[in-house]
């Protein structure tokens, strides 16, 4: 790393939020890149409140760490990092992105050869090697957004009109001047970033990359997509932890962008109709996420209460499960029984929700077992106050419930995989 700011060519700013292990992969890849010795790395931590700082600084002593006391959003955090930067060029990099060995050198050479270029981005791949479509886009005018959200862009990806948002009609290996590149890797001249005032502080997350590209073009500079070098981006590592909030931020950013530029973009749609459309889409999207989470929670509650009912009323004569002459449904008043079901169900659903069991990205069998064990321990502790219930009886119920939770979720997962496999088979070209 350079010892003097005059020797710094590239200032790399990374905003971290609770993803230290992804950040390690990103920094490891940077260390192997040419020009890393002429770079500085500035990490702005958005109040992760975990062990990110200790983990990273112990392994990467050369990084500069800026610790924020509150999560102020991606754009504002990048602005703080850029203020501390001293390089000729500024690279805004996501913590879940892995660069190639030639990436830093390639983007510098590209910018040096094109004085009119203000901002550029490389070819971005998903972990499975496919193109991440967001690495090159068009400004989401009402017409472009309509083609995308209506599904026309999916049905006609090679159409210059309908495939305009993700530019799917273009060759992914074609270097081209575009309107928008991905915020996961933005390489620009630091002086230009400062000249236009950095990111707009009104965007918390999402939309700030589109806004920056729009303003750079408005200042007379070009935005480029350069596929000669590649990075891998594990999209959504931070936002996956709060999926509903992430979607709210996404649609909120669309409204901010609309308010800011609706007078500058020609459209046959009045701005208020576009605003209504965004709210409608947000309601459908967030509602669908909530419905999927609610459906899983309802099934869990049905499983748990069915197991409790079976053991409390039907299994009273089964040896070593519930002692004879103690069928709880016959000796307990109705209200305590209802309260038992309700509180036990609440304990499971609350901890499942808290630990991400209802998130497709965070769900795992290990996480399910851990959350179930934690819920069971909480219920077992409460048995002392729910006489005449036995902790032994509840231990059997909790174990049986966990077995059924695992069975129904495993069956669902296998069914989804089988359905996708069948769909892919029938969609294959002869």
Secondary structure as a PSIPRED ss2 file (coil, helix, strand):
# PSIPRED VFORMAT (PSIPRED V4.0)

   1 X C   1.000  0.000  0.000
   2 X C   1.000  0.000  0.000
   3 X C   1.000  0.000  0.000
   4 X C   1.000  0.000  0.000
   5 X H   0.000  1.000  0.000
   6 X H   0.000  1.000  0.000
   7 X H   0.000  1.000  0.000
   8 X C   1.000  0.000  0.000
   9 X C   1.000  0.000  0.000
  10 X E   0.000  0.000  1.000
  11 X E   0.000  0.000  1.000
  12 X E   0.000  0.000  1.000
  13 X E   0.000  0.000  1.000
  14 X E   0.000  0.000  1.000
  15 X E   0.000  0.000  1.000
  16 X E   0.000  0.000  1.000
  17 X C   1.000  0.000  0.000
  18 X C   1.000  0.000  0.000
  19 X C   1.000  0.000  0.000
  20 X H   0.000  1.000  0.000
  21 X H   0.000  1.000  0.000
  22 X H   0.000  1.000  0.000
  23 X H   0.000  1.000  0.000
  24 X H   0.000  1.000  0.000
  25 X H   0.000  1.000  0.000
  26 X H   0.000  1.000  0.000
  27 X H   0.000  1.000  0.000
  28 X H   0.000  1.000  0.000
  29 X H   0.000  1.000  0.000
  30 X H   0.000  1.000  0.000
  31 X H   0.000  1.000  0.000
  32 X C   1.000  0.000  0.000
  33 X C   1.000  0.000  0.000
  34 X C   1.000  0.000  0.000
  35 X C   1.000  0.000  0.000
  36 X H   0.000  1.000  0.000
  37 X H   0.000  1.000  0.000
  38 X H   0.000  1.000  0.000
  39 X E   0.000  0.000  1.000
  40 X E   0.000  0.000  1.000
  41 X E   0.000  0.000  1.000
  42 X E   0.000  0.000  1.000
  43 X E   0.000  0.000  1.000
  44 X E   0.000  0.000  1.000
  45 X E   0.000  0.000  1.000
  46 X C   1.000  0.000  0.000
  47 X C   1.000  0.000  0.000
  48 X C   1.000  0.000  0.000
  49 X C   1.000  0.000  0.000
  50 X C   1.000  0.000  0.000
  51 X C   1.000  0.000  0.000
  52 X H   0.000  1.000  0.000
  53 X H   0.000  1.000  0.000
  54 X H   0.000  1.000  0.000
  55 X H   0.000  1.000  0.000
  56 X H   0.000  1.000  0.000
  57 X H   0.000  1.000  0.000
  58 X H   0.000  1.000  0.000
  59 X H   0.000  1.000  0.000
  60 X C   1.000  0.000  0.000
  61 X C   1.000  0.000  0.000
  62 X C   1.000  0.000  0.000
  63 X C   1.000  0.000  0.000
  64 X E   0.000  0.000  1.000
  65 X E   0.000  0.000  1.000
  66 X E   0.000  0.000  1.000
  67 X E   0.000  0.000  1.000
  68 X C   1.000  0.000  0.000
  69 X C   1.000  0.000  0.000
  70 X C   1.000  0.000  0.000
  71 X C   1.000  0.000  0.000
  72 X C   1.000  0.000  0.000
  73 X C   1.000  0.000  0.000
  74 X H   0.000  1.000  0.000
  75 X H   0.000  1.000  0.000
  76 X H   0.000  1.000  0.000
  77 X H   0.000  1.000  0.000
  78 X H   0.000  1.000  0.000
  79 X H   0.000  1.000  0.000
  80 X H   0.000  1.000  0.000
  81 X H   0.000  1.000  0.000
  82 X H   0.000  1.000  0.000
  83 X H   0.000  1.000  0.000
  84 X C   1.000  0.000  0.000
  85 X C   1.000  0.000  0.000
  86 X C   1.000  0.000  0.000
  87 X C   1.000  0.000  0.000
  88 X C   1.000  0.000  0.000
  89 X E   0.000  0.000  1.000
  90 X E   0.000  0.000  1.000
  91 X E   0.000  0.000  1.000
  92 X E   0.000  0.000  1.000
  93 X E   0.000  0.000  1.000
  94 X E   0.000  0.000  1.000
  95 X C   1.000  0.000  0.000
  96 X C   1.000  0.000  0.000
  97 X E   0.000  0.000  1.000
  98 X E   0.000  0.000  1.000
  99 X E   0.000  0.000  1.000
 100 X C   1.000  0.000  0.000
 101 X C   1.000  0.000  0.000
 102 X C   1.000  0.000  0.000
 103 X H   0.000  1.000  0.000
 104 X H   0.000  1.000  0.000
 105 X H   0.000  1.000  0.000
 106 X H   0.000  1.000  0.000
 107 X H   0.000  1.000  0.000
 108 X H   0.000  1.000  0.000
 109 X H   0.000  1.000  0.000
 110 X H   0.000  1.000  0.000
 111 X H   0.000  1.000  0.000
 112 X H   0.000  1.000  0.000
 113 X H   0.000  1.000  0.000
 114 X C   1.000  0.000  0.000
 115 X C   1.000  0.000  0.000
 116 X C   1.000  0.000  0.000
 117 X E   0.000  0.000  1.000
 118 X E   0.000  0.000  1.000
 119 X E   0.000  0.000  1.000
 120 X E   0.000  0.000  1.000
 121 X E   0.000  0.000  1.000
 122 X E   0.000  0.000  1.000
 123 X E   0.000  0.000  1.000
 124 X E   0.000  0.000  1.000
 125 X E   0.000  0.000  1.000
 126 X C   1.000  0.000  0.000
 127 X C   1.000  0.000  0.000
 128 X C   1.000  0.000  0.000
 129 X C   1.000  0.000  0.000
 130 X C   1.000  0.000  0.000
 131 X E   0.000  0.000  1.000
 132 X C   1.000  0.000  0.000
 133 X H   0.000  1.000  0.000
 134 X H   0.000  1.000  0.000
 135 X H   0.000  1.000  0.000
 136 X E   0.000  0.000  1.000
 137 X E   0.000  0.000  1.000
 138 X C   1.000  0.000  0.000
 139 X C   1.000  0.000  0.000
 140 X C   1.000  0.000  0.000
 141 X C   1.000  0.000  0.000
 142 X H   0.000  1.000  0.000
 143 X H   0.000  1.000  0.000
 144 X H   0.000  1.000  0.000
 145 X H   0.000  1.000  0.000
 146 X H   0.000  1.000  0.000
 147 X H   0.000  1.000  0.000
 148 X H   0.000  1.000  0.000
 149 X H   0.000  1.000  0.000
 150 X C   1.000  0.000  0.000
 151 X C   1.000  0.000  0.000
 152 X H   0.000  1.000  0.000
 153 X H   0.000  1.000  0.000
 154 X H   0.000  1.000  0.000
 155 X H   0.000  1.000  0.000
 156 X C   1.000  0.000  0.000
 157 X C   1.000  0.000  0.000
 158 X C   1.000  0.000  0.000
 159 X C   1.000  0.000  0.000
 160 X C   1.000  0.000  0.000
 161 X C   1.000  0.000  0.000
 162 X C   1.000  0.000  0.000
 163 X C   1.000  0.000  0.000
 164 X C   1.000  0.000  0.000
 165 X C   1.000  0.000  0.000
 166 X C   1.000  0.000  0.000
 167 X C   1.000  0.000  0.000
 168 X C   1.000  0.000  0.000
 169 X C   1.000  0.000  0.000
 170 X C   1.000  0.000  0.000
 171 X C   1.000  0.000  0.000
 172 X C   1.000  0.000  0.000
 173 X C   1.000  0.000  0.000
 174 X C   1.000  0.000  0.000
 175 X C   1.000  0.000  0.000
 176 X E   0.000  0.000  1.000
 177 X E   0.000  0.000  1.000
 178 X C   1.000  0.000  0.000
 179 X C   1.000  0.000  0.000
 180 X E   0.000  0.000  1.000
 181 X E   0.000  0.000  1.000
 182 X C   1.000  0.000  0.000
 183 X C   1.000  0.000  0.000
 184 X C   1.000  0.000  0.000
 185 X E   0.000  0.000  1.000
 186 X E   0.000  0.000  1.000
 187 X E   0.000  0.000  1.000
 188 X E   0.000  0.000  1.000
 189 X E   0.000  0.000  1.000
 190 X H   0.000  1.000  0.000
 191 X H   0.000  1.000  0.000
 192 X H   0.000  1.000  0.000
 193 X H   0.000  1.000  0.000
 194 X H   0.000  1.000  0.000
 195 X H   0.000  1.000  0.000
 196 X C   1.000  0.000  0.000
 197 X C   1.000  0.000  0.000
 198 X C   1.000  0.000  0.000
 199 X C   1.000  0.000  0.000
 200 X C   1.000  0.000  0.000
 201 X C   1.000  0.000  0.000
 202 X C   1.000  0.000  0.000
 203 X C   1.000  0.000  0.000
 204 X C   1.000  0.000  0.000
 205 X C   1.000  0.000  0.000
 206 X C   1.000  0.000  0.000
 207 X C   1.000  0.000  0.000
 208 X H   0.000  1.000  0.000
 209 X H   0.000  1.000  0.000
 210 X H   0.000  1.000  0.000
 211 X H   0.000  1.000  0.000
 212 X H   0.000  1.000  0.000
 213 X H   0.000  1.000  0.000
 214 X H   0.000  1.000  0.000
 215 X H   0.000  1.000  0.000
 216 X H   0.000  1.000  0.000
 217 X H   0.000  1.000  0.000
 218 X H   0.000  1.000  0.000
 219 X C   1.000  0.000  0.000
 220 X C   1.000  0.000  0.000
 221 X C   1.000  0.000  0.000
 222 X E   0.000  0.000  1.000
 223 X E   0.000  0.000  1.000
 224 X E   0.000  0.000  1.000
 225 X E   0.000  0.000  1.000
 226 X E   0.000  0.000  1.000
 227 X E   0.000  0.000  1.000
 228 X E   0.000  0.000  1.000
 229 X E   0.000  0.000  1.000
 230 X E   0.000  0.000  1.000
 231 X E   0.000  0.000  1.000
 232 X E   0.000  0.000  1.000
 233 X E   0.000  0.000  1.000
 234 X C   1.000  0.000  0.000
 235 X C   1.000  0.000  0.000
 236 X C   1.000  0.000  0.000
 237 X C   1.000  0.000  0.000
 238 X C   1.000  0.000  0.000
 239 X H   0.000  1.000  0.000
 240 X H   0.000  1.000  0.000
 241 X H   0.000  1.000  0.000
 242 X H   0.000  1.000  0.000
 243 X H   0.000  1.000  0.000
 244 X H   0.000  1.000  0.000
 245 X H   0.000  1.000  0.000
 246 X H   0.000  1.000  0.000
 247 X H   0.000  1.000  0.000
 248 X H   0.000  1.000  0.000
 249 X H   0.000  1.000  0.000
 250 X H   0.000  1.000  0.000
 251 X H   0.000  1.000  0.000
 252 X H   0.000  1.000  0.000
 253 X H   0.000  1.000  0.000
 254 X H   0.000  1.000  0.000
 255 X H   0.000  1.000  0.000
 256 X H   0.000  1.000  0.000
 257 X H   0.000  1.000  0.000
 258 X H   0.000  1.000  0.000
 259 X H   0.000  1.000  0.000
 260 X H   0.000  1.000  0.000
 261 X H   0.000  1.000  0.000
 262 X C   1.000  0.000  0.000
 263 X C   1.000  0.000  0.000
 264 X C   1.000  0.000  0.000
 265 X C   1.000  0.000  0.000
 266 X C   1.000  0.000  0.000
 267 X C   1.000  0.000  0.000
 268 X C   1.000  0.000  0.000
 269 X C   1.000  0.000  0.000
 270 X C   1.000  0.000  0.000
 271 X H   0.000  1.000  0.000
 272 X H   0.000  1.000  0.000
 273 X H   0.000  1.000  0.000
 274 X H   0.000  1.000  0.000
 275 X H   0.000  1.000  0.000
 276 X H   0.000  1.000  0.000
 277 X H   0.000  1.000  0.000
 278 X H   0.000  1.000  0.000
 279 X H   0.000  1.000  0.000
 280 X H   0.000  1.000  0.000
 281 X H   0.000  1.000  0.000
 282 X H   0.000  1.000  0.000
 283 X H   0.000  1.000  0.000
 284 X H   0.000  1.000  0.000
 285 X H   0.000  1.000  0.000
 286 X H   0.000  1.000  0.000
 287 X H   0.000  1.000  0.000
 288 X H   0.000  1.000  0.000
 289 X H   0.000  1.000  0.000
 290 X H   0.000  1.000  0.000
 291 X H   0.000  1.000  0.000
 292 X H   0.000  1.000  0.000
 293 X H   0.000  1.000  0.000
 294 X H   0.000  1.000  0.000
 295 X H   0.000  1.000  0.000
 296 X H   0.000  1.000  0.000
 297 X H   0.000  1.000  0.000
 298 X H   0.000  1.000  0.000
 299 X H   0.000  1.000  0.000
 300 X H   0.000  1.000  0.000
 301 X H   0.000  1.000  0.000
 302 X H   0.000  1.000  0.000
 303 X H   0.000  1.000  0.000
 304 X H   0.000  1.000  0.000
 305 X H   0.000  1.000  0.000
 306 X H   0.000  1.000  0.000
 307 X H   0.000  1.000  0.000
 308 X H   0.000  1.000  0.000
 309 X H   0.000  1.000  0.000
 310 X H   0.000  1.000  0.000
 311 X H   0.000  1.000  0.000
 312 X H   0.000  1.000  0.000
 313 X H   0.000  1.000  0.000
 314 X H   0.000  1.000  0.000
 315 X C   1.000  0.000  0.000
 316 X C   1.000  0.000  0.000
 317 X C   1.000  0.000  0.000
 318 X C   1.000  0.000  0.000
 319 X C   1.000  0.000  0.000
 320 X C   1.000  0.000  0.000
 321 X C   1.000  0.000  0.000
 322 X C   1.000  0.000  0.000
 323 X C   1.000  0.000  0.000
 324 X C   1.000  0.000  0.000
 325 X C   1.000  0.000  0.000
 326 X C   1.000  0.000  0.000
 327 X C   1.000  0.000  0.000
 328 X H   0.000  1.000  0.000
 329 X H   0.000  1.000  0.000
 330 X H   0.000  1.000  0.000
 331 X H   0.000  1.000  0.000
 332 X C   1.000  0.000  0.000
 333 X C   1.000  0.000  0.000
 334 X H   0.000  1.000  0.000
 335 X H   0.000  1.000  0.000
 336 X H   0.000  1.000  0.000
 337 X H   0.000  1.000  0.000
 338 X H   0.000  1.000  0.000
 339 X H   0.000  1.000  0.000
 340 X H   0.000  1.000  0.000
 341 X H   0.000  1.000  0.000
 342 X H   0.000  1.000  0.000
 343 X H   0.000  1.000  0.000
 344 X H   0.000  1.000  0.000
 345 X H   0.000  1.000  0.000
 346 X H   0.000  1.000  0.000
 347 X H   0.000  1.000  0.000
 348 X H   0.000  1.000  0.000
 349 X H   0.000  1.000  0.000
 350 X H   0.000  1.000  0.000
 351 X H   0.000  1.000  0.000
 352 X H   0.000  1.000  0.000
 353 X H   0.000  1.000  0.000
 354 X H   0.000  1.000  0.000
 355 X C   1.000  0.000  0.000
 356 X C   1.000  0.000  0.000
 357 X C   1.000  0.000  0.000
 358 X C   1.000  0.000  0.000
 359 X C   1.000  0.000  0.000
 360 X C   1.000  0.000  0.000
 361 X C   1.000  0.000  0.000
 362 X C   1.000  0.000  0.000
 363 X C   1.000  0.000  0.000
 364 X C   1.000  0.000  0.000
 365 X H   0.000  1.000  0.000
 366 X H   0.000  1.000  0.000
 367 X H   0.000  1.000  0.000
 368 X H   0.000  1.000  0.000
 369 X H   0.000  1.000  0.000
 370 X H   0.000  1.000  0.000
 371 X H   0.000  1.000  0.000
 372 X H   0.000  1.000  0.000
 373 X H   0.000  1.000  0.000
 374 X H   0.000  1.000  0.000
 375 X H   0.000  1.000  0.000
 376 X H   0.000  1.000  0.000
 377 X H   0.000  1.000  0.000
 378 X H   0.000  1.000  0.000
 379 X H   0.000  1.000  0.000
 380 X H   0.000  1.000  0.000
 381 X H   0.000  1.000  0.000
 382 X H   0.000  1.000  0.000
 383 X H   0.000  1.000  0.000
 384 X H   0.000  1.000  0.000
 385 X H   0.000  1.000  0.000
 386 X C   1.000  0.000  0.000
 387 X C   1.000  0.000  0.000
 388 X C   1.000  0.000  0.000
 389 X C   1.000  0.000  0.000
 390 X C   1.000  0.000  0.000
 391 X H   0.000  1.000  0.000
 392 X H   0.000  1.000  0.000
 393 X H   0.000  1.000  0.000
 394 X H   0.000  1.000  0.000
 395 X H   0.000  1.000  0.000
 396 X H   0.000  1.000  0.000
 397 X H   0.000  1.000  0.000
 398 X H   0.000  1.000  0.000
 399 X H   0.000  1.000  0.000
 400 X H   0.000  1.000  0.000
 401 X H   0.000  1.000  0.000
 402 X H   0.000  1.000  0.000
 403 X H   0.000  1.000  0.000
 404 X H   0.000  1.000  0.000
 405 X H   0.000  1.000  0.000
 406 X H   0.000  1.000  0.000
 407 X H   0.000  1.000  0.000
 408 X H   0.000  1.000  0.000
 409 X H   0.000  1.000  0.000
 410 X H   0.000  1.000  0.000
 411 X H   0.000  1.000  0.000
 412 X H   0.000  1.000  0.000
 413 X H   0.000  1.000  0.000
 414 X H   0.000  1.000  0.000
 415 X H   0.000  1.000  0.000
 416 X H   0.000  1.000  0.000
 417 X H   0.000  1.000  0.000
 418 X H   0.000  1.000  0.000
 419 X H   0.000  1.000  0.000
 420 X H   0.000  1.000  0.000
 421 X H   0.000  1.000  0.000
 422 X H   0.000  1.000  0.000
 423 X H   0.000  1.000  0.000
 424 X H   0.000  1.000  0.000
 425 X H   0.000  1.000  0.000
 426 X H   0.000  1.000  0.000
 427 X H   0.000  1.000  0.000
 428 X C   1.000  0.000  0.000
 429 X C   1.000  0.000  0.000
 430 X C   1.000  0.000  0.000
